[in-house]
Amino acid sequence: MNMIAAGRAFCVAGTHDDKCLRFLKGNGVKVAHGLQLTLDQLATQPPEFREAATAFLGTLPIQMSFDGGRLIVAHAGLPEDLHGKQSARAKAFALYGDTSGESDELGLPIRGNWAENYRGAAMVVYGHVVTRTARWQNRTICIDTGCVFGGELTALRYPECELVCVPAVREYFEPKRPLSEIPS
C-alpha cells in the first residue's frame, strides 16, 4: 500500500485480494488458500489500518495497461476482447482465468489454456496458474513460479523482456500438487 501511495509500484487485484475485500465488507467467502493467515494478521491491526486496507483493496484495478496499450497486466491473464473492459466477464477472467467450473482429482480447478489461442497485439503478463519456470506463449507470459509453494518469485522487466527470479526463502503454503509435478 505504501509503495503504491508513493508512486513506486503498481498492483492489480488477485483472487486473494478479492476474497479478502469481500470478507472485510462482511460478505461470505470460503476461507482457504492462506486467507486465514491474512485475516489473522489483519485482526492484530488497529481499526484504522483495517479500514485503510479495505479502501485500498477496493481501489485495485482488475487489469492495467502500459506503454500505450502494448502491455496488459492481469492476475490470471486476459484475452484481447477483454482488454480495457470492466465487465463482470472481464473481472471473472482477470481474477480466475479460463476455468471450466470442474475440478480435478485433487480438487483443483480445471483450466483451459487461453494463451494458446491468444493472437492479440499487446503482450499480456499474468500469473495465478503455477508453472515451474516462467512460460512464454503467443505474446503472453505466465510469471507465477510458485514462490508461495517454495518455488521462485519471478518478475518481468519491461520493455527489455528480461526475467528476474528470486528463490523463495521457504515453503509458505503446502501445494496440493508438488512443484515437481507442475509443468514448466
CNS distance restraints for C-alpha pairs under 8 A (distance, minus, plus):
assign (resid   1 and name CA) (resid   5 and name CA) 6.13 0.50 0.50
assign (resid   1 and name CA) (resid  53 and name CA) 7.94 0.50 0.50
assign (resid   1 and name CA) (resid  56 and name CA) 7.05 0.50 0.50
assign (resid   2 and name CA) (resid   6 and name CA) 6.07 0.50 0.50
assign (resid   3 and name CA) (resid   7 and name CA) 6.25 0.50 0.50
assign (resid   3 and name CA) (resid   8 and name CA) 5.11 0.50 0.50
assign (resid   3 and name CA) (resid   9 and name CA) 5.42 0.50 0.50
assign (resid   4 and name CA) (resid   8 and name CA) 5.71 0.50 0.50
assign (resid   4 and name CA) (resid   9 and name CA) 4.80 0.50 0.50
assign (resid   4 and name CA) (resid  10 and name CA) 5.91 0.50 0.50
assign (resid   4 and name CA) (resid  11 and name CA) 7.58 0.50 0.50
assign (resid  11 and name CA) (resid  60 and name CA) 6.69 0.50 0.50
assign (resid  11 and name CA) (resid  61 and name CA) 7.64 0.50 0.50
assign (resid  12 and name CA) (resid  60 and name CA) 5.51 0.50 0.50
assign (resid  12 and name CA) (resid  61 and name CA) 5.20 0.50 0.50
assign (resid  12 and name CA) (resid  62 and name CA) 5.49 0.50 0.50
assign (resid  12 and name CA) (resid  63 and name CA) 5.85 0.50 0.50
assign (resid  12 and name CA) (resid  64 and name CA) 6.87 0.50 0.50
assign (resid  12 and name CA) (resid  73 and name CA) 7.45 0.50 0.50
assign (resid  12 and name CA) (resid  74 and name CA) 6.40 0.50 0.50
assign (resid  12 and name CA) (resid  75 and name CA) 6.62 0.50 0.50
assign (resid  13 and name CA) (resid  17 and name CA) 5.81 0.50 0.50
assign (resid  13 and name CA) (resid  18 and name CA) 6.60 0.50 0.50
assign (resid  13 and name CA) (resid  57 and name CA) 7.47 0.50 0.50
assign (resid  13 and name CA) (resid  60 and name CA) 5.23 0.50 0.50
assign (resid  13 and name CA) (resid  61 and name CA) 5.86 0.50 0.50
assign (resid  13 and name CA) (resid  62 and name CA) 5.27 0.50 0.50
assign (resid  13 and name CA) (resid  63 and name CA) 7.66 0.50 0.50
assign (resid  13 and name CA) (resid  74 and name CA) 7.84 0.50 0.50
assign (resid  13 and name CA) (resid  75 and name CA) 6.67 0.50 0.50
assign (resid  13 and name CA) (resid  95 and name CA) 7.22 0.50 0.50
assign (resid  14 and name CA) (resid  18 and name CA) 6.19 0.50 0.50
assign (resid  14 and name CA) (resid  62 and name CA) 7.65 0.50 0.50
assign (resid  14 and name CA) (resid  75 and name CA) 5.30 0.50 0.50
assign (resid  14 and name CA) (resid  76 and name CA) 7.77 0.50 0.50
assign (resid  14 and name CA) (resid  95 and name CA) 5.49 0.50 0.50
assign (resid  15 and name CA) (resid  19 and name CA) 6.15 0.50 0.50
assign (resid  15 and name CA) (resid  75 and name CA) 7.85 0.50 0.50
assign (resid  15 and name CA) (resid  95 and name CA) 5.42 0.50 0.50
assign (resid  15 and name CA) (resid  96 and name CA) 6.81 0.50 0.50
assign (resid  16 and name CA) (resid  20 and name CA) 6.01 0.50 0.50
assign (resid  16 and name CA) (resid  35 and name CA) 6.83 0.50 0.50
assign (resid  17 and name CA) (resid  21 and name CA) 6.04 0.50 0.50
assign (resid  17 and name CA) (resid  57 and name CA) 6.40 0.50 0.50
assign (resid  18 and name CA) (resid  22 and name CA) 6.22 0.50 0.50
assign (resid  18 and name CA) (resid  57 and name CA) 7.49 0.50 0.50
assign (resid  19 and name CA) (resid  23 and name CA) 6.14 0.50 0.50
assign (resid  19 and name CA) (resid  29 and name CA) 6.45 0.50 0.50
assign (resid  19 and name CA) (resid  35 and name CA) 7.96 0.50 0.50
assign (resid  20 and name CA) (resid  24 and name CA) 6.11 0.50 0.50
assign (resid  20 and name CA) (resid  35 and name CA) 7.05 0.50 0.50
assign (resid  20 and name CA) (resid  38 and name CA) 7.97 0.50 0.50
assign (resid  20 and name CA) (resid  39 and name CA) 7.60 0.50 0.50
assign (resid  21 and name CA) (resid  25 and name CA) 6.16 0.50 0.50
assign (resid  21 and name CA) (resid  54 and name CA) 6.00 0.50 0.50
assign (resid  21 and name CA) (resid  57 and name CA) 6.05 0.50 0.50
assign (resid  21 and name CA) (resid  58 and name CA) 6.88 0.50 0.50
assign (resid  22 and name CA) (resid  26 and name CA) 6.46 0.50 0.50
assign (resid  22 and name CA) (resid  27 and name CA) 5.19 0.50 0.50
assign (resid  22 and name CA) (resid  28 and name CA) 7.22 0.50 0.50
assign (resid  22 and name CA) (resid  29 and name CA) 7.02 0.50 0.50
assign (resid  23 and name CA) (resid  27 and name CA) 5.16 0.50 0.50
assign (resid  23 and name CA) (resid  28 and name CA) 6.22 0.50 0.50
assign (resid  23 and name CA) (resid  29 and name CA) 6.16 0.50 0.50
assign (resid  24 and name CA) (resid  54 and name CA) 6.48 0.50 0.50
assign (resid  25 and name CA) (resid  54 and name CA) 7.67 0.50 0.50
assign (resid  31 and name CA) (resid  35 and name CA) 5.66 0.50 0.50
assign (resid  31 and name CA) (resid  36 and name CA) 6.03 0.50 0.50
assign (resid  32 and name CA) (resid  36 and name CA) 6.71 0.50 0.50
assign (resid  33 and name CA) (resid 173 and name CA) 7.96 0.50 0.50
assign (resid  34 and name CA) (resid  38 and name CA) 6.88 0.50 0.50
assign (resid  34 and name CA) (resid 173 and name CA) 7.23 0.50 0.50
assign (resid  35 and name CA) (resid  39 and name CA) 6.20 0.50 0.50
assign (resid  36 and name CA) (resid  40 and name CA) 6.00 0.50 0.50
assign (resid  37 and name CA) (resid  41 and name CA) 6.18 0.50 0.50
assign (resid  38 and name CA) (resid  42 and name CA) 6.14 0.50 0.50
assign (resid  39 and name CA) (resid  43 and name CA) 6.11 0.50 0.50
assign (resid  40 and name CA) (resid  44 and name CA) 6.79 0.50 0.50
assign (resid  41 and name CA) (resid  45 and name CA) 7.05 0.50 0.50
assign (resid  42 and name CA) (resid  50 and name CA) 6.39 0.50 0.50
assign (resid  45 and name CA) (resid  49 and name CA) 6.13 0.50 0.50
assign (resid  45 and name CA) (resid  50 and name CA) 6.67 0.50 0.50
assign (resid  46 and name CA) (resid  50 and name CA) 6.67 0.50 0.50
assign (resid  47 and name CA) (resid  51 and name CA) 6.11 0.50 0.50
assign (resid  48 and name CA) (resid  52 and name CA) 6.12 0.50 0.50
assign (resid  49 and name CA) (resid  53 and name CA) 6.01 0.50 0.50
assign (resid  50 and name CA) (resid  54 and name CA) 6.08 0.50 0.50
assign (resid  51 and name CA) (resid  55 and name CA) 6.17 0.50 0.50
assign (resid  52 and name CA) (resid  56 and name CA) 5.99 0.50 0.50
assign (resid  53 and name CA) (resid  57 and name CA) 6.06 0.50 0.50
assign (resid  54 and name CA) (resid  58 and name CA) 6.19 0.50 0.50
assign (resid  55 and name CA) (resid  59 and name CA) 6.56 0.50 0.50
assign (resid  56 and name CA) (resid  60 and name CA) 6.78 0.50 0.50
assign (resid  62 and name CA) (resid  74 and name CA) 6.26 0.50 0.50
assign (resid  62 and name CA) (resid  75 and name CA) 7.49 0.50 0.50
assign (resid  62 and name CA) (resid  86 and name CA) 7.71 0.50 0.50
assign (resid  62 and name CA) (resid  91 and name CA) 6.01 0.50 0.50
assign (resid  62 and name CA) (resid  94 and name CA) 6.07 0.50 0.50
assign (resid  62 and name CA) (resid  95 and name CA) 7.13 0.50 0.50
assign (resid  63 and name CA) (resid  72 and name CA) 6.91 0.50 0.50
assign (resid  63 and name CA) (resid  73 and name CA) 5.55 0.50 0.50
assign (resid  63 and name CA) (resid  74 and name CA) 4.58 0.50 0.50
assign (resid  63 and name CA) (resid  75 and name CA) 7.54 0.50 0.50
assign (resid  63 and name CA) (resid  83 and name CA) 7.92 0.50 0.50
assign (resid  63 and name CA) (resid  84 and name CA) 7.53 0.50 0.50
assign (resid  63 and name CA) (resid  94 and name CA) 6.90 0.50 0.50
assign (resid  64 and name CA) (resid  72 and name CA) 5.68 0.50 0.50
assign (resid  64 and name CA) (resid  73 and name CA) 5.20 0.50 0.50
assign (resid  64 and name CA) (resid  74 and name CA) 6.72 0.50 0.50
assign (resid  65 and name CA) (resid  69 and name CA) 5.27 0.50 0.50
assign (resid  65 and name CA) (resid  70 and name CA) 7.39 0.50 0.50
assign (resid  65 and name CA) (resid  71 and name CA) 5.69 0.50 0.50
assign (resid  65 and name CA) (resid  72 and name CA) 4.61 0.50 0.50
assign (resid  65 and name CA) (resid  73 and name CA) 6.51 0.50 0.50
assign (resid  65 and name CA) (resid  84 and name CA) 7.71 0.50 0.50
assign (resid  66 and name CA) (resid  70 and name CA) 6.37 0.50 0.50
assign (resid  66 and name CA) (resid  71 and name CA) 5.07 0.50 0.50
assign (resid  66 and name CA) (resid  72 and name CA) 6.42 0.50 0.50
assign (resid  67 and name CA) (resid  71 and name CA) 6.13 0.50 0.50
assign (resid  69 and name CA) (resid 122 and name CA) 6.40 0.50 0.50
assign (resid  70 and name CA) (resid 121 and name CA) 6.97 0.50 0.50
assign (resid  70 and name CA) (resid 122 and name CA) 4.33 0.50 0.50
assign (resid  70 and name CA) (resid 123 and name CA) 6.04 0.50 0.50
assign (resid  71 and name CA) (resid 122 and name CA) 5.29 0.50 0.50
assign (resid  71 and name CA) (resid 123 and name CA) 4.83 0.50 0.50
assign (resid  71 and name CA) (resid 124 and name CA) 5.93 0.50 0.50
assign (resid  71 and name CA) (resid 125 and name CA) 7.53 0.50 0.50
assign (resid  72 and name CA) (resid  83 and name CA) 7.51 0.50 0.50
assign (resid  72 and name CA) (resid 122 and name CA) 6.52 0.50 0.50
assign (resid  72 and name CA) (resid 123 and name CA) 6.13 0.50 0.50
assign (resid  72 and name CA) (resid 124 and name CA) 4.74 0.50 0.50
assign (resid  72 and name CA) (resid 125 and name CA) 6.31 0.50 0.50
assign (resid  73 and name CA) (resid  77 and name CA) 7.14 0.50 0.50
assign (resid  73 and name CA) (resid 124 and name CA) 5.77 0.50 0.50
assign (resid  73 and name CA) (resid 125 and name CA) 4.93 0.50 0.50
assign (resid  73 and name CA) (resid 126 and name CA) 6.01 0.50 0.50
assign (resid  74 and name CA) (resid  78 and name CA) 6.41 0.50 0.50
assign (resid  74 and name CA) (resid  94 and name CA) 5.39 0.50 0.50
assign (resid  74 and name CA) (resid  95 and name CA) 7.48 0.50 0.50
assign (resid  74 and name CA) (resid 124 and name CA) 7.53 0.50 0.50
assign (resid  74 and name CA) (resid 125 and name CA) 6.65 0.50 0.50
assign (resid  74 and name CA) (resid 126 and name CA) 5.38 0.50 0.50
assign (resid  74 and name CA) (resid 127 and name CA) 7.88 0.50 0.50
assign (resid  75 and name CA) (resid  94 and name CA) 5.69 0.50 0.50
assign (resid  75 and name CA) (resid  95 and name CA) 5.65 0.50 0.50
assign (resid  75 and name CA) (resid  96 and name CA) 7.84 0.50 0.50
assign (resid  75 and name CA) (resid 126 and name CA) 5.13 0.50 0.50
assign (resid  75 and name CA) (resid 127 and name CA) 5.54 0.50 0.50
assign (resid  75 and name CA) (resid 128 and name CA) 6.14 0.50 0.50
assign (resid  76 and name CA) (resid  93 and name CA) 6.86 0.50 0.50
assign (resid  76 and name CA) (resid  94 and name CA) 5.09 0.50 0.50
assign (resid  76 and name CA) (resid  95 and name CA) 5.43 0.50 0.50
assign (resid  76 and name CA) (resid  96 and name CA) 5.68 0.50 0.50
assign (resid  76 and name CA) (resid  97 and name CA) 4.83 0.50 0.50
assign (resid  76 and name CA) (resid 126 and name CA) 5.29 0.50 0.50
assign (resid  76 and name CA) (resid 127 and name CA) 5.28 0.50 0.50
assign (resid  76 and name CA) (resid 128 and name CA) 5.02 0.50 0.50
assign (resid  76 and name CA) (resid 129 and name CA) 7.16 0.50 0.50
assign (resid  77 and name CA) (resid  93 and name CA) 7.14 0.50 0.50
assign (resid  77 and name CA) (resid  94 and name CA) 5.52 0.50 0.50
assign (resid  77 and name CA) (resid  95 and name CA) 7.94 0.50 0.50
assign (resid  77 and name CA) (resid  97 and name CA) 6.21 0.50 0.50
assign (resid  77 and name CA) (resid 124 and name CA) 6.64 0.50 0.50
assign (resid  77 and name CA) (resid 125 and name CA) 6.72 0.50 0.50
assign (resid  77 and name CA) (resid 126 and name CA) 4.83 0.50 0.50
assign (resid  77 and name CA) (resid 127 and name CA) 7.02 0.50 0.50
assign (resid  78 and name CA) (resid  82 and name CA) 6.30 0.50 0.50
assign (resid  78 and name CA) (resid  83 and name CA) 6.72 0.50 0.50
assign (resid  78 and name CA) (resid  90 and name CA) 7.55 0.50 0.50
assign (resid  78 and name CA) (resid  93 and name CA) 6.42 0.50 0.50
assign (resid  78 and name CA) (resid  94 and name CA) 5.68 0.50 0.50
assign (resid  78 and name CA) (resid  97 and name CA) 7.46 0.50 0.50
assign (resid  78 and name CA) (resid 124 and name CA) 7.17 0.50 0.50
assign (resid  79 and name CA) (resid  83 and name CA) 6.87 0.50 0.50
assign (resid  79 and name CA) (resid 114 and name CA) 7.05 0.50 0.50
assign (resid  79 and name CA) (resid 115 and name CA) 7.65 0.50 0.50
assign (resid  79 and name CA) (resid 118 and name CA) 6.42 0.50 0.50
assign (resid  79 and name CA) (resid 120 and name CA) 7.60 0.50 0.50
assign (resid  80 and name CA) (resid 118 and name CA) 7.32 0.50 0.50
assign (resid  80 and name CA) (resid 119 and name CA) 7.72 0.50 0.50
assign (resid  80 and name CA) (resid 120 and name CA) 5.42 0.50 0.50
assign (resid  80 and name CA) (resid 122 and name CA) 7.88 0.50 0.50
assign (resid  82 and name CA) (resid  90 and name CA) 5.59 0.50 0.50
assign (resid  85 and name CA) (resid  90 and name CA) 6.13 0.50 0.50
assign (resid  86 and name CA) (resid  90 and name CA) 5.90 0.50 0.50
assign (resid  86 and name CA) (resid  91 and name CA) 6.51 0.50 0.50
assign (resid  87 and name CA) (resid  91 and name CA) 6.21 0.50 0.50
assign (resid  88 and name CA) (resid  92 and name CA) 6.08 0.50 0.50
assign (resid  89 and name CA) (resid  93 and name CA) 6.15 0.50 0.50
assign (resid  90 and name CA) (resid  94 and name CA) 5.92 0.50 0.50
assign (resid  91 and name CA) (resid  95 and name CA) 6.04 0.50 0.50
assign (resid  92 and name CA) (resid  96 and name CA) 5.77 0.50 0.50
assign (resid  92 and name CA) (resid  97 and name CA) 7.12 0.50 0.50
assign (resid  93 and name CA) (resid  97 and name CA) 4.42 0.50 0.50
assign (resid  93 and name CA) (resid  98 and name CA) 6.31 0.50 0.50
assign (resid  96 and name CA) (resid 128 and name CA) 7.48 0.50 0.50
assign (resid  97 and name CA) (resid 111 and name CA) 7.44 0.50 0.50
assign (resid  97 and name CA) (resid 114 and name CA) 7.93 0.50 0.50
assign (resid  97 and name CA) (resid 128 and name CA) 7.88 0.50 0.50
assign (resid  98 and name CA) (resid 111 and name CA) 5.50 0.50 0.50
assign (resid  98 and name CA) (resid 112 and name CA) 5.14 0.50 0.50
assign (resid  98 and name CA) (resid 113 and name CA) 6.91 0.50 0.50
assign (resid  98 and name CA) (resid 114 and name CA) 6.23 0.50 0.50
assign (resid  99 and name CA) (resid 109 and name CA) 6.66 0.50 0.50
assign (resid  99 and name CA) (resid 110 and name CA) 5.96 0.50 0.50
assign (resid  99 and name CA) (resid 111 and name CA) 4.44 0.50 0.50
assign (resid  99 and name CA) (resid 112 and name CA) 6.03 0.50 0.50
assign (resid 100 and name CA) (resid 109 and name CA) 7.49 0.50 0.50
assign (resid 100 and name CA) (resid 110 and name CA) 5.91 0.50 0.50
assign (resid 100 and name CA) (resid 111 and name CA) 6.10 0.50 0.50
assign (resid 100 and name CA) (resid 112 and name CA) 7.15 0.50 0.50
assign (resid 101 and name CA) (resid 109 and name CA) 6.84 0.50 0.50
assign (resid 101 and name CA) (resid 110 and name CA) 7.08 0.50 0.50
assign (resid 102 and name CA) (resid 109 and name CA) 5.91 0.50 0.50
assign (resid 102 and name CA) (resid 110 and name CA) 5.65 0.50 0.50
assign (resid 103 and name CA) (resid 107 and name CA) 5.08 0.50 0.50
assign (resid 103 and name CA) (resid 108 and name CA) 5.14 0.50 0.50
assign (resid 103 and name CA) (resid 109 and name CA) 4.37 0.50 0.50
assign (resid 103 and name CA) (resid 110 and name CA) 5.21 0.50 0.50
assign (resid 104 and name CA) (resid 108 and name CA) 5.43 0.50 0.50
assign (resid 104 and name CA) (resid 109 and name CA) 6.31 0.50 0.50
assign (resid 104 and name CA) (resid 110 and name CA) 6.01 0.50 0.50
assign (resid 106 and name CA) (resid 176 and name CA) 6.69 0.50 0.50
assign (resid 106 and name CA) (resid 177 and name CA) 7.64 0.50 0.50
assign (resid 113 and name CA) (resid 117 and name CA) 7.81 0.50 0.50
assign (resid 114 and name CA) (resid 118 and name CA) 6.55 0.50 0.50
assign (resid 115 and name CA) (resid 137 and name CA) 6.19 0.50 0.50
assign (resid 115 and name CA) (resid 138 and name CA) 6.53 0.50 0.50
assign (resid 115 and name CA) (resid 140 and name CA) 6.43 0.50 0.50
assign (resid 116 and name CA) (resid 137 and name CA) 6.61 0.50 0.50
assign (resid 116 and name CA) (resid 138 and name CA) 6.81 0.50 0.50
assign (resid 117 and name CA) (resid 138 and name CA) 7.67 0.50 0.50
assign (resid 118 and name CA) (resid 138 and name CA) 5.99 0.50 0.50
assign (resid 118 and name CA) (resid 139 and name CA) 7.63 0.50 0.50
assign (resid 118 and name CA) (resid 140 and name CA) 7.79 0.50 0.50
assign (resid 119 and name CA) (resid 138 and name CA) 6.51 0.50 0.50
assign (resid 119 and name CA) (resid 139 and name CA) 7.62 0.50 0.50
assign (resid 120 and name CA) (resid 139 and name CA) 7.59 0.50 0.50
assign (resid 121 and name CA) (resid 139 and name CA) 7.79 0.50 0.50
assign (resid 122 and name CA) (resid 139 and name CA) 7.17 0.50 0.50
assign (resid 123 and name CA) (resid 139 and name CA) 4.86 0.50 0.50
assign (resid 123 and name CA) (resid 140 and name CA) 5.46 0.50 0.50
assign (resid 123 and name CA) (resid 141 and name CA) 7.87 0.50 0.50
assign (resid 124 and name CA) (resid 139 and name CA) 6.52 0.50 0.50
assign (resid 124 and name CA) (resid 140 and name CA) 4.55 0.50 0.50
assign (resid 124 and name CA) (resid 141 and name CA) 6.37 0.50 0.50
assign (resid 125 and name CA) (resid 140 and name CA) 5.85 0.50 0.50
assign (resid 125 and name CA) (resid 141 and name CA) 5.07 0.50 0.50
assign (resid 125 and name CA) (resid 142 and name CA) 6.14 0.50 0.50
assign (resid 125 and name CA) (resid 143 and name CA) 7.17 0.50 0.50
assign (resid 126 and name CA) (resid 140 and name CA) 7.72 0.50 0.50
assign (resid 126 and name CA) (resid 141 and name CA) 6.34 0.50 0.50
assign (resid 126 and name CA) (resid 142 and name CA) 4.99 0.50 0.50
assign (resid 126 and name CA) (resid 143 and name CA) 6.20 0.50 0.50
assign (resid 126 and name CA) (resid 144 and name CA) 7.45 0.50 0.50
assign (resid 127 and name CA) (resid 142 and name CA) 4.96 0.50 0.50
assign (resid 127 and name CA) (resid 143 and name CA) 5.26 0.50 0.50
assign (resid 127 and name CA) (resid 144 and name CA) 4.42 0.50 0.50
assign (resid 128 and name CA) (resid 144 and name CA) 6.13 0.50 0.50
assign (resid 129 and name CA) (resid 142 and name CA) 7.44 0.50 0.50
assign (resid 129 and name CA) (resid 144 and name CA) 6.33 0.50 0.50
assign (resid 130 and name CA) (resid 144 and name CA) 5.03 0.50 0.50
assign (resid 130 and name CA) (resid 145 and name CA) 5.46 0.50 0.50
assign (resid 130 and name CA) (resid 146 and name CA) 5.46 0.50 0.50
assign (resid 130 and name CA) (resid 182 and name CA) 7.31 0.50 0.50
assign (resid 131 and name CA) (resid 135 and name CA) 7.23 0.50 0.50
assign (resid 131 and name CA) (resid 142 and name CA) 7.63 0.50 0.50
assign (resid 131 and name CA) (resid 143 and name CA) 7.79 0.50 0.50
assign (resid 131 and name CA) (resid 144 and name CA) 6.20 0.50 0.50
assign (resid 131 and name CA) (resid 145 and name CA) 5.11 0.50 0.50
assign (resid 131 and name CA) (resid 146 and name CA) 6.82 0.50 0.50
assign (resid 131 and name CA) (resid 182 and name CA) 6.00 0.50 0.50
assign (resid 131 and name CA) (resid 183 and name CA) 5.74 0.50 0.50
assign (resid 131 and name CA) (resid 184 and name CA) 5.17 0.50 0.50
assign (resid 132 and name CA) (resid 145 and name CA) 5.16 0.50 0.50
assign (resid 132 and name CA) (resid 146 and name CA) 6.90 0.50 0.50
assign (resid 132 and name CA) (resid 151 and name CA) 7.18 0.50 0.50
assign (resid 132 and name CA) (resid 179 and name CA) 6.68 0.50 0.50
assign (resid 132 and name CA) (resid 180 and name CA) 7.72 0.50 0.50
assign (resid 132 and name CA) (resid 182 and name CA) 6.35 0.50 0.50
assign (resid 132 and name CA) (resid 183 and name CA) 6.33 0.50 0.50
assign (resid 132 and name CA) (resid 184 and name CA) 4.71 0.50 0.50
assign (resid 133 and name CA) (resid 143 and name CA) 7.54 0.50 0.50
assign (resid 133 and name CA) (resid 144 and name CA) 7.99 0.50 0.50
assign (resid 133 and name CA) (resid 145 and name CA) 5.62 0.50 0.50
assign (resid 133 and name CA) (resid 184 and name CA) 5.22 0.50 0.50
assign (resid 134 and name CA) (resid 141 and name CA) 6.70 0.50 0.50
assign (resid 134 and name CA) (resid 142 and name CA) 5.53 0.50 0.50
assign (resid 134 and name CA) (resid 143 and name CA) 4.72 0.50 0.50
assign (resid 134 and name CA) (resid 144 and name CA) 6.80 0.50 0.50
assign (resid 134 and name CA) (resid 145 and name CA) 6.28 0.50 0.50
assign (resid 134 and name CA) (resid 154 and name CA) 7.40 0.50 0.50
assign (resid 134 and name CA) (resid 184 and name CA) 7.41 0.50 0.50
assign (resid 135 and name CA) (resid 141 and name CA) 5.36 0.50 0.50
assign (resid 135 and name CA) (resid 142 and name CA) 5.17 0.50 0.50
assign (resid 135 and name CA) (resid 143 and name CA) 6.85 0.50 0.50
assign (resid 135 and name CA) (resid 184 and name CA) 6.98 0.50 0.50
assign (resid 136 and name CA) (resid 140 and name CA) 5.65 0.50 0.50
assign (resid 136 and name CA) (resid 141 and name CA) 4.36 0.50 0.50
assign (resid 136 and name CA) (resid 142 and name CA) 6.67 0.50 0.50
assign (resid 137 and name CA) (resid 141 and name CA) 6.24 0.50 0.50
assign (resid 143 and name CA) (resid 154 and name CA) 5.67 0.50 0.50
assign (resid 143 and name CA) (resid 155 and name CA) 6.68 0.50 0.50
assign (resid 143 and name CA) (resid 156 and name CA) 7.56 0.50 0.50
assign (resid 144 and name CA) (resid 153 and name CA) 7.31 0.50 0.50
assign (resid 144 and name CA) (resid 154 and name CA) 6.76 0.50 0.50
assign (resid 145 and name CA) (resid 151 and name CA) 5.94 0.50 0.50
assign (resid 145 and name CA) (resid 152 and name CA) 5.35 0.50 0.50
assign (resid 145 and name CA) (resid 153 and name CA) 6.22 0.50 0.50
assign (resid 145 and name CA) (resid 154 and name CA) 6.39 0.50 0.50
assign (resid 146 and name CA) (resid 150 and name CA) 6.40 0.50 0.50
assign (resid 146 and name CA) (resid 151 and name CA) 4.62 0.50 0.50
assign (resid 146 and name CA) (resid 152 and name CA) 5.83 0.50 0.50
assign (resid 146 and name CA) (resid 153 and name CA) 7.05 0.50 0.50
assign (resid 146 and name CA) (resid 179 and name CA) 7.57 0.50 0.50
assign (resid 147 and name CA) (resid 151 and name CA) 4.39 0.50 0.50
assign (resid 147 and name CA) (resid 152 and name CA) 4.36 0.50 0.50
assign (resid 147 and name CA) (resid 153 and name CA) 4.96 0.50 0.50
assign (resid 147 and name CA) (resid 167 and name CA) 7.21 0.50 0.50
assign (resid 147 and name CA) (resid 168 and name CA) 5.29 0.50 0.50
assign (resid 147 and name CA) (resid 171 and name CA) 7.60 0.50 0.50
assign (resid 148 and name CA) (resid 168 and name CA) 7.35 0.50 0.50
assign (resid 148 and name CA) (resid 171 and name CA) 6.08 0.50 0.50
assign (resid 148 and name CA) (resid 172 and name CA) 5.13 0.50 0.50
assign (resid 148 and name CA) (resid 173 and name CA) 5.86 0.50 0.50
assign (resid 149 and name CA) (resid 170 and name CA) 7.87 0.50 0.50
assign (resid 149 and name CA) (resid 171 and name CA) 4.87 0.50 0.50
assign (resid 149 and name CA) (resid 172 and name CA) 5.90 0.50 0.50
assign (resid 149 and name CA) (resid 173 and name CA) 5.39 0.50 0.50
assign (resid 149 and name CA) (resid 174 and name CA) 5.90 0.50 0.50
assign (resid 149 and name CA) (resid 175 and name CA) 5.93 0.50 0.50
assign (resid 149 and name CA) (resid 179 and name CA) 7.43 0.50 0.50
assign (resid 150 and name CA) (resid 167 and name CA) 7.56 0.50 0.50
assign (resid 150 and name CA) (resid 168 and name CA) 5.18 0.50 0.50
assign (resid 150 and name CA) (resid 169 and name CA) 7.16 0.50 0.50
assign (resid 150 and name CA) (resid 170 and name CA) 5.23 0.50 0.50
assign (resid 150 and name CA) (resid 171 and name CA) 3.90 0.50 0.50
assign (resid 150 and name CA) (resid 172 and name CA) 6.69 0.50 0.50
assign (resid 150 and name CA) (resid 173 and name CA) 7.94 0.50 0.50
assign (resid 151 and name CA) (resid 167 and name CA) 6.13 0.50 0.50
assign (resid 151 and name CA) (resid 168 and name CA) 5.63 0.50 0.50
assign (resid 151 and name CA) (resid 171 and name CA) 7.69 0.50 0.50
assign (resid 151 and name CA) (resid 179 and name CA) 7.40 0.50 0.50
assign (resid 152 and name CA) (resid 165 and name CA) 6.10 0.50 0.50
assign (resid 152 and name CA) (resid 166 and name CA) 5.37 0.50 0.50
assign (resid 152 and name CA) (resid 167 and name CA) 4.24 0.50 0.50
assign (resid 152 and name CA) (resid 168 and name CA) 5.12 0.50 0.50
assign (resid 153 and name CA) (resid 165 and name CA) 5.59 0.50 0.50
assign (resid 153 and name CA) (resid 166 and name CA) 5.21 0.50 0.50
assign (resid 153 and name CA) (resid 167 and name CA) 6.31 0.50 0.50
assign (resid 153 and name CA) (resid 168 and name CA) 6.60 0.50 0.50
assign (resid 154 and name CA) (resid 163 and name CA) 6.73 0.50 0.50
assign (resid 154 and name CA) (resid 164 and name CA) 5.64 0.50 0.50
assign (resid 154 and name CA) (resid 165 and name CA) 4.40 0.50 0.50
assign (resid 154 and name CA) (resid 166 and name CA) 6.52 0.50 0.50
assign (resid 155 and name CA) (resid 163 and name CA) 5.71 0.50 0.50
assign (resid 155 and name CA) (resid 164 and name CA) 5.18 0.50 0.50
assign (resid 155 and name CA) (resid 165 and name CA) 6.49 0.50 0.50
assign (resid 156 and name CA) (resid 161 and name CA) 6.06 0.50 0.50
assign (resid 156 and name CA) (resid 162 and name CA) 5.71 0.50 0.50
assign (resid 156 and name CA) (resid 163 and name CA) 4.68 0.50 0.50
assign (resid 156 and name CA) (resid 164 and name CA) 6.37 0.50 0.50
assign (resid 157 and name CA) (resid 161 and name CA) 5.37 0.50 0.50
assign (resid 157 and name CA) (resid 162 and name CA) 5.05 0.50 0.50
assign (resid 157 and name CA) (resid 163 and name CA) 6.15 0.50 0.50
assign (resid 157 and name CA) (resid 164 and name CA) 7.40 0.50 0.50
assign (resid 158 and name CA) (resid 162 and name CA) 7.07 0.50 0.50
assign (resid 175 and name CA) (resid 179 and name CA) 7.50 0.50 0.50
assign (resid 177 and name CA) (resid 181 and name CA) 6.57 0.50 0.50
assign (resid 177 and name CA) (resid 182 and name CA) 7.17 0.50 0.50
assign (resid 178 and name CA) (resid 182 and name CA) 6.88 0.50 0.50
